[in-house]
Amino acid sequence: MTIKDFTYKIPGGRVGVLLIHGLGGTPTEMRFVANGLARAGYTVHCMQMSGHGGSEDDLKGSSWQDWYRSAEEALNSLRQECDVVFTGGLSTGAVLALLLAARQPSKVDGTISYSPTLTLNGWNIPWYARLFRIVMHKSVANLINFPDVKPHGIKDERIRAFIANTMFASEDASAGVANTPGGVVLEHRRLVQALKREINKISQPALIVHPREDDYADLNNAWYLQRNLSGMVEMTVLDDSYHVITIDRQRHDVVERSATFVERVVGRLAPATKASVRELKPYGKGQSVEGAEQAA
């Protein structure tokens, strides 16, 4: 299987949102949120992490530094189009979004974390994940697989069935891989360690949205961020979703809270910056998100 590019971009105004998918996933899982934010008038880029969009072997060949570099490139590209930029992500993507804020503070004005995953400790994580913590070498880690099993991070049964059918279709990589190699999970751990070393640098406003019943990452992941981020933090706990909140039952709530957060932060910017943001209107009168997608 060759790597496919599922990068997704919608042009809009001078406020941009960079969205980063989860580990082993693709930008497709961010599409619903992207469309919702675009309807609110924002420029949205859903990037694809290095090594993703292909096979498990493609994933094995990537490192967290590769994922970060691809995220940094996407941030720099979006910053050329926008005066204000938010970085957001799902699960591992949330960790990358926060690390961008720590390392590129002049380019990131706020962060959005969807089901942030610092530790794999949700109710559906296999028992051997606890023992995996002692694995330190990637060659050993790659002897272990973490299969994507029911409920696949999705509480809504209809959506779950659709994603499962897509994931296990041999010719379709849009839903990501069905098995996450242990070496990739080890790289995730190293990414989290890098973030924790720099988390006190993150002073930008932050939104955290986490499901109470997360099957991959317990709610204490979100509480860790809430306690350790240096800036203003808004936190929302969802009561009817599993891990992949960007497509699950409360996806409309996720979009609404995200758009409201971005609007609120932009409203607090200096007058000169707000004036610059207003200079470019997001769409022509009557233009739909679909029309914006065609123009991308």
C-alpha positions as CSV (number, residue, x, y, z in Angstrom):
1,M,0.0,0.0,0.0
2,T,1.3,3.4,-0.9
3,I,0.9,6.4,1.3
4,K,-2.1,8.5,0.3
5,D,-2.4,12.2,1.1
6,F,-5.6,13.0,3.0
7,T,-4.7,16.6,3.8
8,Y,-7.8,18.7,3.9
9,K,-7.8,22.5,3.5
10,I,-10.7,25.1,3.5
11,P,-9.8,28.7,2.9
12,G,-11.5,31.4,5.0
13,G,-10.6,34.5,6.9
14,R,-7.4,35.7,8.6
15,V,-8.0,33.4,11.7
16,G,-6.7,29.9,11.0
17,V,-7.0,26.6,12.8
18,L,-4.5,23.8,12.3
19,L,-6.1,20.4,13.1
20,I,-3.9,17.3,13.7
21,H,-5.4,13.8,13.6
22,G,-4.7,10.9,16.0
23,L,-2.0,8.2,16.1
24,G,-2.6,5.8,13.2
25,G,-5.4,7.9,11.9
26,T,-5.8,10.3,9.0
27,P,-7.1,13.9,8.5
28,T,-10.5,12.3,7.7
29,E,-11.3,12.0,11.4
30,M,-11.0,15.8,11.6
31,R,-13.2,16.6,8.6
32,F,-16.5,17.2,10.5
33,V,-14.9,19.7,12.9
34,A,-13.0,21.3,10.0
35,N,-16.3,21.9,8.1
36,G,-17.9,23.4,11.3
37,L,-15.1,25.8,11.9
38,A,-15.1,26.8,8.3
39,R,-18.7,27.7,8.5
40,A,-17.8,30.0,11.4
41,G,-15.5,31.8,8.9
42,Y,-12.1,30.4,9.8
43,T,-9.3,29.1,7.5
44,V,-8.8,25.4,8.4
45,H,-6.0,23.1,7.6
46,C,-6.2,19.4,8.5
47,M,-2.6,18.2,8.1
48,Q,-1.4,14.6,7.8
49,M,1.4,13.4,10.1
50,S,4.5,11.9,8.5
51,G,4.3,8.1,8.1
52,H,0.5,8.1,8.1
53,G,-2.0,7.4,5.3
54,G,-0.4,4.1,4.4
55,S,0.4,0.7,5.9
56,E,1.6,-0.4,9.3
57,D,5.1,-0.7,7.9
58,D,5.0,3.0,6.9
59,L,4.1,3.9,10.4
60,K,6.9,1.8,11.8
61,G,9.4,3.8,9.8
62,S,8.4,7.1,11.3
63,S,9.4,8.8,14.6
64,W,7.8,11.4,16.8
65,Q,10.3,13.9,15.5
66,D,9.0,13.2,12.0
67,W,5.4,13.8,13.2
68,Y,6.5,17.1,14.8
69,R,8.4,18.3,11.7
70,S,5.3,17.7,9.5
71,A,3.2,19.6,12.0
72,E,5.7,22.4,12.2
73,E,5.7,22.7,8.4
74,A,1.9,22.8,8.3
75,L,1.9,25.5,11.0
76,N,4.4,27.7,9.1
77,S,2.3,27.3,5.9
78,L,-0.9,28.3,7.7
79,R,0.8,31.2,9.4
80,Q,1.6,32.7,6.0
81,E,-2.1,32.9,5.3
82,C,-3.4,34.0,8.7
83,D,-2.7,36.6,11.3
84,V,-4.0,34.5,14.2
85,V,-3.5,30.7,14.4
86,F,-4.8,28.0,16.7
87,T,-3.4,24.6,16.9
88,G,-5.7,21.7,17.7
89,G,-5.6,18.0,17.6
90,L,-7.2,14.7,18.6
91,S,-5.4,12.3,21.0
92,T,-1.7,12.3,19.9
93,G,-2.6,15.2,17.6
94,A,-3.4,17.2,20.7
95,V,0.0,16.5,22.2
96,L,1.6,17.7,18.9
97,A,-0.6,20.8,18.9
98,L,0.6,21.6,22.5
99,L,4.2,21.0,21.7
100,L,3.9,23.5,18.8
101,A,2.6,26.1,21.2
102,A,5.5,25.4,23.5
103,R,8.2,25.7,20.8
104,Q,6.6,28.2,18.5
105,P,4.9,30.7,20.9
106,S,5.0,33.6,18.5
107,K,3.1,31.5,15.9
108,V,0.4,29.9,18.1
109,D,-2.3,32.1,19.7
110,G,-4.3,29.3,21.3
111,T,-4.6,25.5,21.5
112,I,-7.5,23.0,21.3
113,S,-7.1,19.5,22.8
114,Y,-9.6,16.8,21.8
115,S,-9.3,13.7,24.0
116,P,-5.6,14.5,24.8
117,T,-3.7,11.3,25.3
118,L,-0.6,11.4,27.5
119,T,-1.1,7.9,28.8
120,L,-3.0,5.0,27.3
121,N,-5.1,4.2,30.3
122,G,-8.7,4.1,29.1
123,W,-11.1,1.3,29.9
124,N,-10.6,-0.6,26.7
125,I,-6.8,-0.6,26.7
126,P,-5.3,-4.2,26.8
127,W,-3.8,-5.3,30.1
128,Y,-0.3,-5.7,28.6
129,A,-0.2,-1.9,28.0
130,R,0.9,-1.6,31.6
131,L,3.8,-4.0,31.1
132,F,4.7,-2.1,27.8
133,R,6.0,0.7,30.0
134,I,9.2,-1.2,30.6
135,V,9.9,-1.6,26.9
136,M,12.6,0.9,25.9
137,H,13.8,-0.3,22.5
138,K,11.9,0.2,19.3
139,S,12.9,-3.2,17.8
140,V,11.4,-4.9,20.8
141,A,8.4,-2.7,20.9
142,N,7.6,-3.6,17.2
143,L,7.1,-7.2,18.3
144,I,3.9,-6.0,20.0
145,N,0.7,-4.8,18.3
146,F,-2.1,-2.7,19.7
147,P,-5.2,-3.8,17.6
148,D,-8.0,-1.3,17.1
149,V,-10.9,-3.3,18.6
150,K,-14.5,-2.5,19.3
151,P,-15.8,0.0,20.0
152,H,-13.0,1.7,18.0
153,G,-13.3,4.9,20.1
154,I,-16.8,5.5,18.9
155,K,-20.0,5.2,21.0
156,D,-22.5,5.8,18.2
157,E,-23.1,2.3,16.7
158,R,-24.0,3.5,13.2
159,I,-20.8,5.6,12.9
160,R,-18.8,2.9,14.5
161,A,-19.9,0.3,11.9
162,F,-19.1,2.7,9.0
163,I,-15.6,3.4,10.4
164,A,-14.9,-0.3,11.1
165,N,-15.9,-1.3,7.5
166,T,-13.7,1.4,6.1
167,M,-10.7,0.6,8.4
168,F,-10.7,-3.1,7.4
169,A,-11.2,-2.5,3.7
170,S,-7.8,-3.5,2.1
171,E,-7.9,-0.7,-0.5
172,D,-9.0,2.2,1.8
173,A,-6.6,3.9,4.2
174,S,-8.9,6.8,4.9
175,A,-9.8,5.5,8.4
176,G,-6.2,4.7,9.4
177,V,-4.6,1.4,10.3
178,A,-6.4,-1.5,12.1
179,N,-3.3,-2.3,14.2
180,T,-0.9,0.2,15.8
181,P,2.6,-1.2,16.0
182,G,4.2,-1.1,19.4
183,G,7.1,0.9,18.1
184,V,4.7,3.7,17.2
185,V,3.3,3.6,20.8
186,L,6.8,3.9,22.1
187,E,7.3,7.0,19.9
188,H,4.1,8.4,21.3
189,R,5.6,7.9,24.8
190,R,8.7,9.8,23.8
191,L,6.6,12.6,22.3
192,V,4.7,12.9,25.6
193,Q,8.0,13.0,27.5
194,A,9.2,15.9,25.3
195,L,5.9,17.8,25.9
196,K,6.1,17.3,29.7
197,R,9.6,18.8,29.7
198,E,8.3,22.0,28.0
199,I,4.7,22.2,29.2
200,N,5.4,25.1,31.6
201,K,6.2,27.2,28.5
202,I,2.6,27.0,27.2
203,S,0.9,30.2,28.3
204,Q,-1.6,30.5,25.4
205,P,-5.3,30.1,26.1
206,A,-6.3,26.5,25.9
207,L,-9.5,24.5,25.3
208,I,-9.7,20.9,26.5
209,V,-12.6,18.7,25.4
210,H,-12.5,15.2,26.9
211,P,-15.1,12.4,27.2
212,R,-15.9,11.0,30.6
213,E,-16.1,7.5,29.1
214,D,-12.9,7.6,27.0
215,D,-12.0,4.1,26.1
216,Y,-8.4,5.0,25.2
217,A,-7.3,7.8,27.5
218,D,-8.8,8.3,31.0
219,L,-10.1,11.7,32.0
220,N,-7.1,12.2,34.2
221,N,-5.1,13.0,31.0
222,A,-7.2,16.1,30.6
223,W,-6.8,17.0,34.3
224,Y,-3.0,16.8,34.1
225,L,-3.1,19.4,31.3
226,Q,-5.5,21.6,33.2
227,R,-3.2,21.6,36.2
228,N,0.1,22.1,34.3
229,L,-0.7,24.5,31.5
230,S,0.4,28.0,32.4
231,G,-2.3,30.0,30.7
232,M,-6.1,30.3,30.8
233,V,-7.7,26.8,30.4
234,E,-11.3,26.0,29.5
235,M,-12.3,22.4,30.0
236,T,-15.4,20.6,28.9
237,V,-16.3,17.0,29.8
238,L,-18.6,15.2,27.4
239,D,-21.1,12.6,28.8
240,D,-22.1,10.7,25.7
241,S,-19.0,10.0,23.6
242,Y,-16.0,7.7,23.5
243,H,-12.4,8.7,22.4
244,V,-13.0,10.0,18.9
245,I,-15.1,12.9,19.9
246,T,-14.6,14.6,16.5
247,I,-17.0,12.2,14.8
248,D,-19.0,10.6,17.7
249,R,-22.4,11.5,19.1
250,Q,-21.5,14.9,20.5
251,R,-19.5,16.1,17.5
252,H,-21.8,19.1,17.1
253,D,-21.0,20.2,20.7
254,V,-17.3,19.8,19.9
255,V,-17.7,22.2,16.9
256,E,-19.8,24.7,18.9
257,R,-17.4,24.8,21.8
258,S,-14.4,25.1,19.5
259,A,-15.8,27.9,17.5
260,T,-16.9,29.8,20.6
261,F,-13.5,29.4,22.1
262,V,-11.7,30.7,19.0
263,E,-14.1,33.7,18.8
264,R,-13.6,34.5,22.5
265,V,-9.8,34.4,22.2
266,V,-9.8,36.5,19.1
267,G,-12.0,39.0,20.9
268,R,-9.4,39.5,23.5
269,L,-6.6,40.3,21.1
270,A,-5.2,43.8,20.7
271,P,-7.4,46.2,18.6
272,A,-4.8,46.4,15.9
273,T,-4.7,42.6,15.5
274,K,-8.5,42.4,15.5
275,A,-8.7,45.0,12.8
276,S,-6.3,43.0,10.7
277,V,-8.3,39.8,11.2
278,R,-11.5,41.6,10.1
279,E,-9.9,42.8,6.8
280,L,-10.5,39.6,4.9
281,K,-14.1,38.2,5.0
282,P,-14.3,34.4,5.0
283,Y,-16.6,33.7,2.1
284,G,-18.6,35.6,-0.5
285,K,-22.3,36.0,0.2
286,G,-24.1,32.7,-0.1
287,Q,-20.9,30.7,-0.6
288,S,-21.0,27.3,1.2
289,V,-18.3,25.3,2.8
290,E,-18.5,22.9,-0.1
291,G,-17.8,25.8,-2.4
292,A,-14.8,26.7,-0.3
293,E,-13.6,23.1,-0.5
294,Q,-13.6,23.2,-4.3
295,A,-11.6,26.4,-4.2
296,A,-9.0,24.8,-1.9
